């Protein structure tokens, strides 16, 4: 990463505001007329919610069913496309080739568990 595109340094208190939780994907489907978006229904233990994620080019819906993922649970809802609202964000990594990998726990854990 070059110096001009380095992300800004944040204080610990800023990072502490982010609530990362484990979610289980209970339904996944491609968003029609979108090249990248997948609509995911999540179980967060104490609630169900929908997020939209730009992972359609990397994962098929059937690959995602039952998968546990790490999500930013306290992100403000955001209208992403044509009235579709996303209520969180999943964490994923991508490399220089464009390969994308969703961040998941190494073993199954209760939905809603806090990532520390």
HELIX and SHEET records of a PDB file:
HELIX    1   1 UNK A    3  UNK A    5  5                                   3    
HELIX    2   2 UNK A   12  UNK A   16  1                                   5    
HELIX    3   3 UNK A   61  UNK A   64  1                                   4    
SHEET    1   A 5 UNK A  48  UNK A  53  0                                        
SHEET    2   A 5 UNK A  38  UNK A  43 -1                                        
SHEET    3   A 5 UNK A  20  UNK A  30 -1                                        
SHEET    4   A 5 UNK A  68  UNK A  72 -1                                        
SHEET    5   A 5 UNK A  89  UNK A  90 -1                                        
SHEET    1   B 2 UNK A  78  UNK A  81  0                                        
SHEET    2   B 2 UNK A  84  UNK A  86 -1                                        
SHEET    1   C 2 UNK A  92  UNK A  94  0                                        
SHEET    2   C 2 UNK A 100  UNK A 102 -1                                        
END                                                                             
